[in-house]
Structure formats: structure tokens, C-alpha cells
Amino acid sequence: MKTESIEHLEGQRVLITGGTGSLGRKLTRLILDGTTTAIVAIYSRDEFKQFIARNEYAEEERQRLRFFIGDVRDESRLRRAMENVDCVIHTAALKQVPAAEYNPFEFVKTNVVGAENVINAALECNVGHVVALSTDKAANPINLYGATKLCSDKLFVAGNSYVGSRRTRFSVVRYGNVVGSRGSVIPFFLAKRKVGVLPITDERMTRFWITLDQGAALVLNALRDMKGGEIWVPRIPSMRMVDLARVIAPECRIEVIGVRPGEKLHEVMIPLDDGRMTLEFQSHYIIKPAFPWWGDDWHAEKGGRPCPDGFYYGSDNNTEWVTDEQLGKMIAALDLPEAREWARERGVG
């Protein structure tokens, strides 16, 4: 998936919650490079990460950047940050599954109450478009993190019921594992290959794979084409975890350690019960909201067609799979010392 155009952001003021994260930084770079007058406001809690991020940009680029220290738990601070904002991209969240099981209230405060705060602040400030980031773990959740993100998705979809005469619209973007992201299995495997053993939780396990560029493109495309209430899901390939281990370190022994608490064998991004509300496009799916305010099938006019009865979208029943060559290129493209070392050894570039 590629960003078709971001001309719609020219002259716009875009606020990114959690903007110092990997996706926030990628979106900031794309917006600055693709427009000449757009303003990007970064909203996050960590002043040191903001200091690091600020220094990544040239002086002329900094003139179009704004940095707000704040937490999505603080609605009054969000309202102040959203003054005169045209678009919001909500990426801020607590994400680690084991940490959620041990600290459930903290995850609810950030992922659920924080979502409500973003919605209320956007409505009060008459923001135009809001895109919230979701996760495959929100589809048929079996852990607390997934449950909080499902609740967040529901809040953003239903937020369109409260807009009244305002211009504000809310949509959600959902995707799976980002290749090489913080906590990703690829950097873990690259490090573990030096000890000669790679741990696999289950030999049957599969995962969706998406690059950071693809994820950012989906967000920006949704921001351009959204009507409000949709959940956008990219069409991306799957990968068997044993194949991933084999490509990264064929010389290593695989140790099966068992599925961890809250972990699924296969990811699902469109559950069976949502399949009947789903439209299929060449590069993505859209799960329609079951609300009367949706009206006519606007996205069907864009080439979408209803998915067949019994449709669900999982990493196990996917029709597209990552090849060894594709995976090698993904690893080589990562900005990690271990990835560069691996690419040199394998002659991948």
C-alpha cells in the first residue's frame, strides 16, 4: 500500500498523539516532505523523546512543528492542544500484553478513558477528521490490551453519533505487527541467533506483516477518504513464525516453549461476525458501522464490493504469504545494527 497523495493536508494543522513513537515520527516525516505549509503538532508525555525528535529535523522544518507535553488522560490539556487543529491522528496507547495483565487499571485509563478524552476534545474544538490506531488484538480479544483497544474502537465509531452540526468525523485504522517495531520478534530473533537457539511459542503460529511505510500510508489514505465510522484494514501478507526463524537463522535450533498467556495462534483482523459488514477493495478492507447515520454505501461507489457470506480475515486463511526474498528485503531495510550485520552476512541489500 502506498500513499496516493497528501495534498489534502496542505495548509492543515495535524495533531499526532503519541507522536514521538515510530509511527508518529514516520507520519511527521511524510507530512513535512509531502506538503509545504502543513503544521504538525506532536503530543506526548516524554520530554526527552520530544527533545530527540526535535533534533531529527532541519531548522526550517522545525518552523512547522509544535511540541506539546501532555497525556491523553488529561482532557483539558488535549483541548488546549487541539485548538485550531484540523486533523488528529491518535496513536498514543499502552501496548505491552503482559504489562496489561499486571496493570489493568493503567491500561484502561490510557486506552479507554484516553480515547474518550480525545473524542470529547475533538468535538469541543470542532476538529475535522480524527483517525485512531487500533490493533489486530482488538478483534475477538483474549487479553486485556486487546479488550481495551476493542473498547476504544467502539468509542471512536460511536463518536460519530455525537457530532451533531459539527464537522468532526471519526474513523479507525487496524493492522497487525509492524516489521522491526519496538518489541517486534525480528530484532529479538536477530539478537538471539548469536546463542544458537530461537524460541518459538508454537510451530503452527502465523502473523500478519506490515511495514512502517505501509502502516503510515494506510493512515494518511484513510484521513483523506474517510466518511466517518469505518474501520480500515489493510490487505497484507502473512508469515509462519517457523519460516521467519528459518530465514533469519537457518543454522539455529528451534525450541518450542508454548503459547504465552494472552497470545493467539493466529491473528484475526476481521472477525466472522464483522465479515457481513465488510467491503473489499484492491489494497484494503473497510468494516462499515452498523448505524443508521452511515446512510448510502458511499465507499461502494469507490469500487468496494461486499465480502461473501462466512468471510473472515485471519493470518491463517490469508491468500498472500511473505516470501523468503520479501522477508530478506524487509530485514535489510530496518534501521538496526543487527539487521545491517545480518544483511551483510547474507548479501541482501
DOTIGU-271624 format. One record per residue: x, y, z of N, C-alpha, C in turn; residue in one letter. Coordinates in steps of 0.001 Angstrom, whole numbers, plus 500000, padded with zeros to 6 digits. Each point is the difference from the previous one (the first is absolute). Example, Ala and Ser with C-alpha at 12.3 -4.5 7.8 and 13.67 -1.06 7.14 Angstrom:
513190494310507800499110501190500000500900501200500000a 499650501050499280500820501190500060499230501090500730s 
This chain:
500840498810500000499160501190500000500875501239500000m 499688500953499142500749501238499895499086501189500257k 500614501093500511499244501231500153499772500591498626t 498747500120499607499699500492498663500272501495499883e 499587500757501010500200501440499982499688500549501380s 500714501038500407499653500668501254499748501482499755i 499564500310498781499644501386499698498889500501500908e 499167499064500491498903500391500881500495500572501324h 501291499782500329500549500521501243500721501326499808l 500094500478498789500661501279499741499269501110500758e 500760500750500796499411501091500771499252499557501243g 499996498690500298499276499477501151500911499945501231q 499355500025501159500720499816501265499645498616500512r 500996499108500111499786498598500352500609499733501370v 499193499456500912500486499621501324500169498485500050l 501155499531500470500263498569500141500219499699501467i 499062499251500612500228499561501375500976498833499975t 500882499954500983501045498980499959500940500243498841g 500202501255499666500724500355498772501484499727500008g 500580499634501152501436499683500022500259498506499790t 498926499211499819500166498583499698500417499787498561g 500252498750499631500504499702498656499002500418498923s 498714499725500200499010500398499000499839501511499976l 499961500639501164499866501447500045501131500709499285g 501214499505500187501154500614499333499952499778498493r 499561498813499583499870499732498564498943500917499378k 498856500148500666498935500872499483500470501449499935l 500723500431501024500513501376500005500910500233498807t 500887499060499745500922500132498863499253500049498682r 499018499135499817499236499982498754499229501295499789l 499415500527501076499228501235499874500909501185499690i 501139500084500674500929501100499731500562499927498585l 500310498781499539500569499836498662498955500187498904d 498758499634500293498959500010498971499192501267499917g 500222500939500919499291501273499978500994501131500243t 499556501216499740500867501157500236499489500903501110t 498719499879500343499425500910500990499309499292501168t 499915498661499987499339499283501088500808500150501299a 499286500115501114500599500064501329499755498668500698i 501041499447500633499859498742500747500238500287501476v 499011499678500828500118500149501449500189498627500621a 501062499848500783500324498742500668499522500080501444i 499160499039500397499459499962501359500456498704500645y 500815500100501065500502498791500665500468500349501402s 500305498949500794500309500198501411501472500234500283r 500873499502499155501432499915500313500757501167499380d 500454500925500838500704501180499475501334499637499369e 500653498918500474501279499616499404499798499470498584f 498964499183499805499714499513498651499650501164499062k 499326501003500530499711501182499177501283500743499659q 500927500080500936501290500630499745500755499261498892f 500011498667500084500659499198498967499319500202498657i 498672499962499994499258500148498745500240501371499377a 500003501044500811500206501350499479501340500111499264r 501011499329500535501329500096499412500156499187498720n 498979499215499641500050499246498749499656500859498791e 499518501205500233499508500828498910500879501229499790y 500057500439498753500745501208499669499289501222500584a 500738501098500121499445501196500624498754500496499292e 499994499977498663498817500478499271498805499076500216e 500262498698500219498900499078500271499408500239501378e 500829500374500951499519500237501362498998501143500056r 500051500884499018499044501106499968498579499499499805q 499859498784499480498668499422499774499665498918501027r 500773499928501060499757499009501052499602500689501297l 499118499364500742499608500456501327500107498804500945r 500496500211501193500162498906500960499225500312501277f 499064499105500339499187500134501209500320498857500953f 500424500329501221500108499000501051498597499766500545i 499560498759500021498659499726500498499672498522499930g 498981499613500744499543498616500073498568499952499490d 499643498939499284498626499886499516499015499804501150v 500494499725501186499129499928501166499525501384500445r 500640501048499506499729501385500411499168500691498920d 498681500018500183499131500551498963500199501498499816e 500233500740501071500172501448499870501251500333499187s 501056499229500191501223500220499219499775499640498534r 499225498945499748499662499643498623499207501113499320l 499050500584500734499221501101499412500901501161499612r 500940500329500857500917501092499688500843499668498769r 500473498738499921500844499604498867499215499955498697a 498684499749500065499192499863498789499393501315499513m 500296501096500648499482501280499527500510500286498582e 499078500282499095500314500324498594500615498829499235n 499825498772500508500510498815499314498962499502499000v 500461499571498833499114499492498949499861498482500044d 501100499294500303500001498537499983500752499480501216c 499531498871500536500690499330501102500279498554499603v 501231499558500229500364498591499840500344499489501388i 499179499104500528500128499543501386500762498678500037h 501294500073500325500836498800500090500379499664501433t 499760500898500949500432499796501384499256498827500628a 500742499099500638499390498848500667501059499285500828a 499533499257500996500832498999500662499762498687499276l 501080499249499674499879498930499015500512498629500436k 500791499910501037500626498722500332499007499067500686q 499773498829499393498982499065500501500284499549501437v 501208499537500340500236499571501391499815501139501001p 500441501200499635499845501144500905498533500322500231a 499165499790498974498571500260500148499364499039500994a 500434498743499982499430499017500922500345500338501450e 501149500601500210500450500305501358499560501386500457y 499768500910499034499626501392500308498720500390499268n 498909499262500215498804500209499178499406501397500104p 499983500578501198499379501312500144500738501068499208f 501326499884499939500784500991499259499687499931498507e 499813498790499488499665499849498584498605500536499704f 499069499787500913498653500534499809500039501529499998v 500775500590500900500072501462500079500548500610498715k 501034499372499448500618500555498788499234499626498735t 499689498722499832499445499525498730498498500230499865n 499275500009501114498547500179499942499614501423500389v 500366500411501210499679501367500419500731501002499119v 501231499671499616500743500882499098499298500168498669g 499421498909499476499237500088498750498791500909500169a 499291499851501107498855500878500262500433501459500061e 501144500268500640500497501373500086500323500579498631n 500618499178499142500313500459498641498712500335499248v 499001499146500133498719500228499320499348501285500498i 499920500167501316499357501192500551500738501273499619n 501331499958500069500780501187499645499841500341498523a 499982498979499138499824500239498566498637500618499708a 498963499516500676498662500558499805499923501446500476l 500563500264501177499929501347500552500820500993499192e 501081499528499371500847500883499193499617499984498525c 498944499252499645499504499929498623501094499575499023n 500791498996500405501020499429499117499301499330498813v 500620500051498826499366499438498813499993498483499969g 501182499399499974500112498547499867500894499431501088h 499581498868500555500789499291501010500141498549499553v 501246499514499908500279498593499706500697499410501221v 499435498920500535500568499338501171500640498687499591a 501152499704500575500711498758499694499491498865500875l 499727498868499377499561498810500701501026498894499808s 499609498766500271500905498854499930499195498746499695t 500648499014499416499344498724499769499499499375501299d 500641500343501121499615499416501281498642500482500480k 499451501038499333498660500481500340498912499133499375a 500362499143499051499036499110499354499906498703500800a 498832499725500554499821498837500880501097499948501064n 500093501026500856501125500086500942499995498890501032p 501206499545500360500136499006501068500921500507501100i 500485501240499881500817500591501057499493501413500284n 500437500575501104499477501293500422500369501111499017l 501223499965499494500391501021499020499033500002498824y 499720498814499430499071499922498885498609500486500380g 499567499682501225498678500428500448499921501521500102a 501072500638500490499976501462500090499986500635498619t 500687499391499042500014500559498650498677499759499276k 499342498864500281498666499795499447499051501065500530l 500075500269501307499170501036500593500303501354499365c 501274500295499787500391501246499344499411500093498594s 500088498902499233499432499986498649498511500320500035d 499291499377500935498559500224500118499701501465500336k 500820500582500871499795501395500373500179500928498806l 501048499765499211500247500882498854498928499849498919f 499558498775499749498932499801499017498726500693500470v 499632499782501270498776500600500535500122501499500181a 501229500510500057500193501446500141499329500793498906g 499817499378498826499333500689498898498533500280500304n 499429499293500976498609500226500382499819501317500747s 501111500576500481499921501180500851500428501285499289y 500284499933498718500566501174499331498963501095499777v 498734499641499842498982501020499750500328500808498761g 500052501319500141500283500878498859501494500244499811s 500827499387500854501448500206499880500550499285498763r 501189500407499598500645499372498841500778498749500382r 500120499692501279500861498929500495499535498626499536t 500956499191499552499730498619499629501107499119500572r 499632498781500407500934499063500619500052498702499205f 501203499482499790500195498691499390501160499289500690s 500133498704499715501006499154500650500816499289498931v 501298499851500245500894499207499146500531498846500833v 499856498786499488500418498794500733501005499206499171r 501131499661500592500931499089499322500811499218501011y 500811499064499498500723499065500859501413500444500303g 500924499028500052501374500259500411500736500874498996n 500661501031500504500846500847499157501413499429500004v 500527499730498830501326499387499874501055500882500670v 500708499430500969501109500704500624499607501027501034g 498712500097500351499579500984500993500504499607501380s 499893500942500946500459499752501355499248498800500591r 500740498996500465499390498796500534499707498945498950g 500336500275498734499733499056498919500881498765500129s 499511498891499434500727498740500091501255500005499123v 500030500795498945501167499977499110501262500482500709i 500010501174500663501206500371500755500347498977501082p 498976499387500594500238498973501027500716498796499412f 499518499516498848500639498860499349501418500337499531f 500184501209499487501326500408499535501011499977501145l 499540500382501186500894499981501164500215498570500516a 498939499192500022500081498656500561500774499028499115k 500144500301498724500672499043499120501460499797500408r 500561500939500743501390499884500421500195498920501069k 498903499605500672500116498945501017499633498636499436v 499546499981498733499770498727499326498634499377500184g 499106500662500754498665499457500246498974501113499838v 498947499714499219498913500963499847498734499412500627l 499402500700500976498774499494500627498766500297499151p 499193498981499758498729500123499282498898499518500942i 498945500787500128498946499596500942499187498814499479t 499772499953498664499260498878499414500344499931498514d 500284498819499499500420499847498608498890500338499010e 498759500022500449498875500322499112499738501499499888r 500657500792500824499654501412500143500262500800498717m 499047500889499664500133500896498847499734501433500446t 500534500943499238499805501417500281499882500782498694r 499228501096500055500003500969498908501283500831500076f 500457500505498826501184500854499979499722501258499200w 500365501138500569499846501275499316501222500849500312i 500476500744499030501130500885500239499490501327500562t 500911500752500592499635501310500551499494500922498897l 500619499937498823499553500824498871498569499652499598d 499677498700499970498647499578499632498982500461501046q 500356499887501273499100500433501057499722501491499930g 501050500790499773499831501447499891499153500359498783a 500213499294498891499214500264498789498524499734500240a 499693498909500705498604499680500292499356501111500820l 500716500520500987499468501074500834499718501250499174v 500947500399499172499833501222499217498918499846498937l 499895498823499406498931499756499030498632500028500672n 499918499420501201498741500024500743499621501426500373a 500984500783500371499750501387500359499423500778498826l 500411499621498804499504500671498795498606499525499597r 499743498693500074498782499421499410498904499663501001d 500247500137501285499041499585501016498689500777499901m 498928499273500296498685500630500147499669500154501478k 500459499065500813499747500011501432499340498713500437g 500632499301500952499430498763500525500627498738499445g 500829500112498966500620498814499409501142499476500871e 500253498709499869501245499408500476500763499534498770i 501160500589499762500823499705498827500977498883500338w 500053498993499149500878498843500200500801499771498719v 501332499987500059500790499803498784500011498552499549p 500162499780498716500219498659499459501505499771499976r 500488499205500925501438499798500173500287498504500125i 501240499587499761500322498575500021500173499446501405p 499955498679500091500251499281501250501375499332499952s 500452499582501171501271499300500115499891498961501107m 500495498793499735500107498979501043501241500284500840r 499840499935501302501114500354500877501188499069499820m 499742498729499692501123499087499771500751500385498732v 499300500520499004500656500466498776500848501238500280d 499476500883500841500763501190500384501297499601500685l 499915499056500940501193499538500701500987499352499034a 499481499241499031500862499316499039500749501001499118r 499330501052499568500638500993499131501051500796500766v 499681500373501227500933500809500782501216499182500432i 499778498785500446501119499211500530499795498524499718a 500240499568498756499802498583499666500933499074500760p 501081500559500513500964499178500731499589499765501455e 498985500711500485499608499912501407498992498871500248c 500039499515501204499007499018500439498748500729500473r 498824499469499639498733500586500423499517499295501265i 499681500769501002499487499472501258498546500445500174e 499081499047500062498578500307500178499729500166501491v 499557501197500392499851500317501428498546500081500454i 499044499911499070498596500045500383499405501392499869g 498712500053499708499301501273499820499928500737501327v 500328501282499968499999500807501212498595500479500346r 499760500377501255498678500507500390499596501199499140p 498762499970499509499492501111499203500441499991498549g 500687498934499562500532499927498640499136499073499149e 499762500401498753499213499190499072500917499219499067k 499500498860499506500731499267498972500004500783498695l 498865500602499661499858500740498753499327501350500275h 500437501006499276499387501311500136498730500080499161e 499052500769500484498776500282499250499806501502499959v 499800500547498818499742501433499892498547500306499646m 499313499035499380498562500145499754499322498724500477i 499338500038501153499322498798500507498831499601499100p 499568498769500158498905499463499188498754500869500090l 499646500452501193498776500776500170500090501391499379d 501221500503499763500169501292499321500099499834498483d 500189498746499542500167499774498565498807500453499182g 498798499862500555498798500392499257499870501514499848r 500798500758500786499981501460499917501240500544499281m 500727499114499312501303500377499453499962500172498485t 500673501051499533500191500255498578501443499701499629l 500194499388498847501328499629499519500462500974498925e 501241500482500142500643500853499005501307499338499571f 500654500571499018501228499399499478501100499966501054q 500115501043500812501103500087500952499567499891501455s 498682499967500268499542500010501383498556499526500101h 499557499824501238498597499735500309499468501153500850y 498693500173499983499347500948500889498855499290500710i 500056500010501340498884499492500795499048501170500240i 498792499883499509499027501079500115499370500000501392k 499633501160500504499298500057501285498540499613499841p 499447499372501018498597499590499951499125501094500604a 500089501194499420499223501135500486499231500618498842f 498783500495500251499203500573498911500589501267499408p 500837500738500776500560501233499460501030499755498899w 500405498725499828500946499704498922499394500317498646w 498701499699499842499307500329498757500385499080498864g 500047500575498785500309499216498811501422499450500045d 500213498955499213501323499384499945500960500871499205d 500475501076500646500855500964499318501275499341499483w 500582499104500800501252499366499600499796498997498868h 498795499472499853499731499103498880500175500733498677a 499718501299500007500192500802498800501473500157499651e 500870499732500966501448500083499786500583498671499530k 499149499039499718500477498715499500499946498878501000g 499462500255501185499897498940500993498849499055499704g 500201498736500329498942499018499793499825499179501270r 498762499620500327499759499252501231500755498673500003p 500516499625501145500679498719500139498966498871500059c 500368498805499585499041498883499965499595499547501399p 498897499273500059499548499434501269501094499112500593d 500152500079501306500995499173500672501408500560499937g 500157501224499520501344500571499870500572500388501352f 501241499633500209500782500588501077501442500094499530y 500746500918500580501351500283499532500984499691501114y 500664498852499873500967499580500999501343499705499371g 501037499978500827501340499720499479500140498562499548s 499085499121500425500073498596499602499281499718498685d 498948500782499662499261499747498761500323501023498925n 501074500750500202500414501019499039500376499351498665n 499763500721498912500385499500498677501371500499499568t 500584500892500783501313500555499657500977499731501136e 501193499499499647501008499648500999501333500631499643w 500741500409501017501316500608499791500973498946499493v 500710500318498923501022499092499491501314500222500741t 500922499057499874501314500154500628500700501253499479d 499881500262498716500649501173499408499410501290500553e 498677500057500097499350501195500540500412500245501451q 500054498922500767500388500141501392501432500502500123l 500876499477499158501386500445500029500121501484499728g 499231500503499063500034501431499682499441500829501151k 498964499480500661499435500709501154501030500123501113m 500708498903500277500996500012501069501142500947499643i 500469499927498749501119500833499570499662501486500061a 498723500337499876499589501404499990499869500589501400a 500076499153501029499835500493501366501213500813500437l 499724501064500739501072500852500506500478499462501350d 500608498798499937500491499343501201501390499433499721l 500938500136500935501342499441499784499963498504499717p 499148499254500729499901498560499798499479499656498606e 499074500837499502499447499772498665501047500272498921a 500774501051500192501059500305499026501064498900499991r 500330499497501183500970498902500091499453498762499298e 498741499674500234499374498847499377499988500153498485w 499663501192499502499939500256498558501370499843499353a 501050500466500680501368499842499468500372498530499908r 499677499236501033500345498587500015499272499241498899e 498737500373499737499190499276499023500116500581498598r 500665501147499875500113500646498693498686500580499514g 499181500447500949498696500571499660500120501516500082v 499495500688498995500093501463500033498846500643499286g 
